[in-house]
Amino acid sequence: MNKKLTTPTNHQIDETMMRLAFQRGPEKTICPSEVAREIASGDPEAWRPLMGPIRDCAIDAAKTGRIAIKQGGQPVDPDDFSGIYRIAIQPD
């Protein structure tokens, strides 16, 4: 049975990303795929296409200082990174 896939709004992606990051805590990171899987309820046909929109939302959130995008445990420039990354909440 094919389910109709709905595209989440940027607000839904942002809310899920921030909630998961806060739940994980200030010293930890989350993988963008965790956000995608949460939104898609684990459906592999639905979560993989969300990776691009999640990256865009993560970049926007990093530019406003709400999260840090990290590679190798270090924050990276949201305008200049490629490849695998993690999301961390910014400490107060």
N, C-alpha and C positions, 0 to 999 in steps of 0.2 A: 504494500500500500504506500503510495507516495503522499507525503504530507506537503502541504503548501508552505514553503519557507517564507517567513516574513523578515524583512530587513529592520533591525533595531535602529532607533534614532541615536544620534550622537549623545543625547542626554542619557538614554538607557545604557549605552556603552560606558559613558563617564561614571554614572552612578555605580554600576557593577564594578568597574575598575577600582574606584575609590573605596568602596565597601570591602572588597577582597583585600586590598592593600592595608586598610586600617585593621581588619581582622587579623592579618598576618603579623602586624606590629612594626614598630619603628626600626628595628634592627634586621628585619627580614625583607625579602623581595617576593614578588609573584611573577609568574610567567604570563605573557599575553595570552597564551593558549588556555590558561585557567579562566580568564575572562570570557574568551570565546566559548569554551565548553559550558560555562555557567549560563550564558545567554542562550545557547542552543540546546540546553538540557542534555548535553553529551552526544547529540546526533552528529556523527562525523560528516554527513552531507551538508549540515548547516553551519558547523563551527569553523571549518577551514576557510570559507569565503569571508569570514569576519576578521581575519587577521590584518588585512589592509586597513579597514576602518578603525580597528583598535589601535593600530600603530599611529594613525592620524590623530586620534583622540589623546593618546599618550604624549605625542609631541606637543599638542596644544596645552595639555595639563602641565608638562614640564616647562614650557615657555612662561606660564603664569606662576610657576613656583610651587604648585600643589603636589607634584611628584618629582622624583628624579629618575631618569633613564640611566640604567647602569649596564656596563659590560665589564666582565672580570672584576666585579665588586666595586668599580669606580664609576662615578657619575660621568656622563658624556654630554657633549653639546647636542641638544635636540635637533639642531639644524645640520649636524655633520656626523652622522654615525650610520653604519650599515651592519647588517647581519643580526645575529641573535642578541637579544637584549632582555633585561629584567626591569620591573617597575617597583619602585620603593616610595613610601610616603616620605615627605620631607619632615625632619624633626622640628619640633616647635622651638 
